Amino acid sequence: MILFKDKSECSGCGACMNICPKDAIKMVPDSAGFLYPVIDNNICISCGQCKKVCFYRNSKDLIQSDEVYSAVSKDDNLLMKSASGGIFAEISHAVVEDGGYVYGAAFVKSNDELEVRHICASEKEELNQLQGSKYVHSVVGYSYRDVKAKLDGGAKVLFSGTPCQISGLNSYLGKDYDNLFTVDIVCHGVPSQKIFKDYIACQMKKLNGKIEKFCFRDKSKGWGLNASFVYKDKNGKLRKKTMPFRLSSYYDMFIRSEIYRENCYSCPFADKKRVGDMTIGDFWGIQRQHPELMKANGGRYDEEKGVSCVLINTKKGKQLLDLIADKIDIHSSDFEKVSAENFQLLRPSALPDTREQILNLYEHRGYSALESYFSKRLGIKKYFYLIKSMIPQKLKVKLKAIVGK
């Protein structure tokens, strides 16, 4: 049984592994850590279920968004812990309050290492783990089977993830469930767990400490792309370090699209037609597309706290939005405004010429070689970004306003 001929034909969604009646399929990392299905032919009965659930082999049911919005949570606590406007946090809280279950990507400890996995949350206290962006390929594991069991038992389930993970779940289930709600994210592409873990290990060596928590989108210095991590130093004291994305090798290569899975560069879901009931993401460029909504112009949106874009793709997506209508500040927009600075709603990330070189360097010489490569490429700009990161956020806002005038 052959599932794919080229790596560009596999997103690692795990639908094939979940559907296999003999558990003959395992998701195995390649030399760069990207997961691909491997079949144990000693167990396989050639039933063909794996091929039937693979969306690369079958038609994809994508839906044009009916309604497009900008939105922000009115709960400042939820908002500041979220990557953008806190909309997923509000929805997940509403689902749990109604006795439902929420699945999403979370940082978990595995063999004393930070790893991104899909987990199930049924209590409010567990939802914090699902907030915030994780720019790593989340391991779905057998969560599709768990979702099906809960759906068949009559429970309400909210499942969030990349579009290919939503498609994988839908393919695995094989039918519509009135009690299933899906939210896909505006996705750039996903690096592997191995690359991320090696990056963390490299940072710990520099710090001579142990990183306990990692955040890709820290808002302590405003809405943007600053990362942060909490680490335990050599004396056992907890400390926090904030890192602008331009000073992080991993983050910089992520933004440059240099370390994604091979299929990400031809992703069929990077399109105005979507696979989830709702699509959410950062409303990048909101201050240009809707200046009237910004606090600086008399509106209620604070540019420093984040704003979400929300695409309603189905009736169930509208039901999710109605659940939180009184908890969010929402305004109508349109697809052209949202996609103006969210190109992943129009096309996949472009394959850069540097990807092959970077992955070859990583596979043969390890992550330290990527750190050296990044440092050399950054050059003297390092000092510019260091100085820029030291400027207080309030002063940056004032300077931006002056330049804008």
C-alpha positions, 0 to 999 in steps of 0.5 A: 500500500502506497499512500503518497509518491511525493512529500508535497502530497502529505500534510501529516494530518493523521487521518490515515493513522486514525482510520486504520482498523489494524493500527498498521500506520504510524506517523514517523519523523523524517530526518528534519522531523516532519511526520509522515505515515509509515505502513507496517505491511505485516499488519496491513490488510489492504482495506484502502481506508487510509486512501479514502480519507486522504484529502490529497486523493479526494475532492475537498469541500471548501466554502466561500465565506458569507460574512467577514468581521473584525472582532475583539474580546471585551475581557481584557484578561482573555485578550492579553493572553491571546495572539490577536483579538481573543475570539477563540478564547471567548468561543471555547469558554462558551462551549465549555460552559455549555458542557462541551469539549474543546480541542486545540494545540497546546504546549505540553511537557513530554520527556521533559521537553516542550512539545506542541500537541492537540489536547482536549479541554473540558474545564475553563482552567484547561483552556489557557493552554489552547490560547496563543499561536503555536508556530509548530506542527501540532501532533494530532495523535489519535484525537480524531478517534476521541472526537468521534467517540464524544460526538457519538455520545451526544457531546458538543465538540469544538475542534480548532487547528490548521485547515488540513487538520480540520479537513483530516478530521472531517475526512476521518468522520465521514459524515456531518455531525450537528454537534461538531463545530470547527475553527480553522486558522489563517495558516502560513505553514508549519515547521517540525517539532524536531526543529523547534525542540532543537531551537529550544535546546540551543536557547537553553545552552545559551542561557545555562538554564531550563526553559519552562514555558514558551510564548510565540506572541507575547503582548507585554510590548504590544500586539506583534511578533515578539516571543518570550519564554520563562526559564529557570536559571542555574540557581533555580530562579524563574526568569522571563526573557522577551525576544523580538522575532528578528533576533530569533533564528527560529522565528526569523526562518519561520517568517521567511517561510524557510522551514515549513513542511513541503506540502505547505508551499502548495497548500490547497487550503490557502484560499478564500474558500475555507474548510472550517465552520469559522476561520480566525486570524490576526487582522493585520493592517486593521489600522489601514483598512478600518482607521475609523475603528482605532482608538487613536481615531475615536474608535474602541480598538486598541492597536497594541492589544490585538484585533481578530479577523473572523470569517463565517463560512457555515451556519454553524460558524454563525452559531458560534459567533452568536454564542459570544455576541455580547462578549465581543466588540464586532464590526462588519468588514469584507474579504478584500480588506482582511486578505490585503495583509493576510495573503495566506487567504489568497495563496500558499507561502512561496517556496524560498530558494534558501529552504533546501540549503537551510534544511540540508545544513540542519540535517547534516550539522544540527541546529547550532549551524542554523544559529551561525547561519542566522547570525551571519545573515543578520550581521550588523542589523542585530544592533538595530533590532536590539536598540529598537527592542529597548524603546518603550512601547508608548514611545513607539506609538507616539513616534508612529503617530508623528510619522503618520502625520 
